[in-house]
Amino acid sequence: MDLALTPRNNSKSRRKSVASATPANGSQYAIDEINAYIAVRNGLLKKAEQAPTEHSLERLVLANNFVANCLRPTRQPYITQYLPDVDAVRELKECHAVDARITKLRASLVSAA
């Protein structure tokens, strides 16, 4: 393929679409994504409570750690990609509660064996 015939407008159009993304749009997208991770973690918690296995608990631990990581304070250039402080504090408390629940489930799994 001849490089002279390739369209060069692609990079310009990509820059425009990225540049036109407002902080509010980026923030809402980040909030929706974090909420999706929280929903996945909650689903894994329900599965682990219904049928606790070492595998289900490990998946839950990974998901919970990931959610907790998403709730850390943001730094530049990611300042618009955050969960509002009130929600972040609430969800971080939920992460600690899930950690406590994991400990209980592990204990019951060990005692059952």
C-alpha positions in Angstrom: 0.0 0.0 0.0 1.3 3.4 -1.0 1.6 5.7 2.1 0.9 8.7 0.0 -2.6 7.4 -0.7 -3.6 6.8 3.0 -6.0 9.3 4.5 -4.4 11.6 7.0 -7.6 13.0 8.3 -8.0 10.2 10.8 -5.6 11.6 13.4 -7.2 15.0 13.1 -10.7 13.6 13.6 -9.5 11.5 16.6 -8.0 14.6 18.2 -11.2 16.5 17.7 -13.3 13.8 19.3 -11.0 13.5 22.3 -10.7 17.3 22.6 -14.4 17.7 22.5 -14.9 15.3 25.4 -15.8 17.6 28.3 -14.7 16.9 31.9 -18.3 16.3 32.8 -18.6 13.6 30.1 -15.4 12.0 31.2 -16.4 12.1 34.8 -19.8 10.5 34.1 -18.2 7.8 32.1 -15.7 7.1 34.9 -18.5 7.1 37.5 -20.5 4.6 35.3 -17.5 2.4 34.9 -16.6 2.3 38.6 -20.3 1.6 39.4 -20.1 -1.4 36.9 -17.0 -2.7 38.8 -19.0 -2.4 42.1 -21.9 -4.3 40.6 -19.5 -7.1 39.5 -18.0 -7.2 43.0 -21.5 -7.4 44.5 -22.5 -10.2 42.2 -19.4 -12.1 43.1 -20.1 -11.6 46.8 -23.6 -13.1 46.3 -22.2 -16.1 44.5 -19.5 -16.6 47.1 -22.1 -16.5 49.9 -24.3 -19.0 48.1 -21.6 -21.5 47.4 -18.3 -20.6 49.0 -15.3 -22.1 47.4 -11.7 -21.1 47.4 -12.0 -20.1 43.7 -15.1 -17.9 44.3 -13.4 -16.2 47.3 -10.3 -15.5 45.3 -12.3 -13.9 42.5 -14.2 -11.8 45.1 -10.9 -10.7 46.7 -9.6 -9.6 43.3 -12.8 -7.7 42.5 -12.9 -6.0 45.9 -9.3 -4.9 45.7 -9.9 -3.5 42.3 -12.9 -1.5 43.5 -10.9 -0.2 46.5 -8.2 0.8 44.1 -10.7 2.7 41.9 -11.8 4.7 45.0 -8.3 6.1 45.8 -7.9 9.9 45.4 -7.1 10.8 41.8 -4.1 12.7 40.6 -3.4 14.7 37.4 -4.2 14.0 34.6 -7.0 11.8 35.9 -8.7 14.4 38.1 -12.0 14.2 36.2 -12.2 10.4 36.5 -13.4 10.0 40.0 -16.3 9.0 42.1 -17.7 11.9 44.2 -16.2 12.0 47.7 -19.5 11.0 49.4 -19.9 8.0 47.2 -16.3 7.0 47.4 -16.3 7.1 51.2 -19.5 5.0 51.3 -18.1 2.4 48.8 -14.8 2.3 50.6 -16.6 1.4 53.8 -18.5 -1.3 51.8 -15.1 -2.6 50.6 -14.0 -3.0 54.2 -17.3 -4.8 55.0 -16.7 -7.1 52.1 -13.2 -7.8 53.4 -14.7 -8.8 56.8 -17.3 -11.0 55.0 -14.5 -12.7 53.0 -12.7 -13.4 56.3 -15.9 -15.0 57.7 -16.5 -17.0 54.6 -12.9 -18.3 54.5 -13.2 -19.3 58.2 -16.4 -21.2 57.5 -14.8 -22.8 54.4 -11.8 -24.0 56.5 -14.0 -25.3 59.4 -16.2 -27.2 56.9 -13.1 -29.0 55.5 
